[in-house]
Amino acid sequence: MKRAARIERLPAYLFAELDRKVAARRAAGVDVISLGIGDPDLPSPPHVVEALAEAARDPSTHRYPSYYGLPAFREAIAGFYERRFGVGLDPDTEVLPLIGSKEGLAHLSFALIDRGDRALVPDPGYPVYAISTALAGGEAVPIPLTAERGFLPDLAALEVPSGTSLLWLGYPSNPTGAVADLACFEEAVALARRHDLLLCHDAAYSEITFDGYVAPSVLEVPGAKDVAVEFGSLSKTYNMTGWRIGYVVGRPEAIEALGTLKTNLDSGIFEAVQRAGVAALTGPQDHVQAMREVYRRRRDAVVAAFVEAGIQVKPPLGSIYVWVPVPPGRTSQVFAEELLDRVGVVVAPGTGYGAHGEGFVRVSLTVADDRLAEAMRRIRAVLGAEDPVRA
Ligand SMILES: Cc1ncc(COP(=O)(O)O)c(C=O)c1O
């Protein structure tokens, strides 16, 4: 069978070898603890599950959903933007439901990138921005993000190569946990306007923040809707990764182009899931605060363990990850393999998120407290803070 060139051109999947090793260690009876994946361990809120069950019993939800999403779900998203950010959205032209935000992030490139076009992408960053650019025939140009600048882009110094049409950013950041303030978004909107770019902001972790920090929306910048879209997700805010429901909001022409592509590719989100999405966005939000508290506690435990082991880690103000410098003398991948081989703990090598991820690993906070504590005990042993243990 011949594989399409675009598949052949995909970069080697860094996690594939790690996955293979994890499977081998498990088969050998090792109690592997994975801090490699950002998939919440906490359940979806009961009232959201109830809304799904009730909707699933209504046969009218069993048919093809409407292409552009249930009006009630689009209105719920607009209502969330009004309440949370003070941003007004037209639910018909400025809101589009997605089958999980990843679906829309990837398809946007196919709606807007032609062969040879360029997109600026954060490095390190969520890999979908660069991969979808490449799959659509374009070129992803990395925006280097460094610890010295708090993993924020130096937009004043950023060169915008010819043929660039998209600028991707995502805060709170996967993988670094960095957060951006409104001034950063103002600069990004101004840059997008100057260079006629679409600013694409990924706000998947906007509600997972700590220590009193509240994440802004790009759309809070006056006039941003002329040049920006923002992606959101119910996955992390409501522990709904398996349900596949998210959205994109903002610049109507971009929403329209993505919608046109999607009507030719997919048939929307199960209506029962959309009704549950309405319950999530419009119902009680107390569980979101409780979830923040769980991640805050885990974040503090992870940061404290690394600091005790002599690795300086700053507690991130957002996301479900801690971005940890690797000890001297190792690469990200070598350190990740060392943790798996010696103590059965999986972390994600920073280079899985771009070349500038070298020197870091990403630790996910989505495992139960006792397993996280055990994982940190094992990691500390490798770092020499305790007697070595074997998993
Ligand atoms: C930064 C970021 N954006 C988007 C997504 C995709 O989320 P979903 O497709 O579940 O909405 C993820 C998932 O891990 C992510 O980390």
The ligand as an ORCA input file, in Angstrom:
! r2SCAN-3c Opt
* xyz 0 1
  C      -3.032     23.133     24.580
  C      -4.092     22.162     24.205
  N      -5.009     22.533     23.307
  C      -5.972     21.688     22.912
  C      -6.053     20.409     23.415
  C      -7.118     19.501     22.886
  O      -8.176     19.365     23.745
  P      -9.557     18.758     23.281
  O      -9.430     18.317     21.857
  O      -9.820     17.605     24.189
  O     -10.555     19.858     23.415
  C      -5.116     19.972     24.359
  C      -5.183     18.605     24.887
  O      -4.349     18.139     25.621
  C      -4.113     20.873     24.759
  O      -3.180     20.521     25.646
*
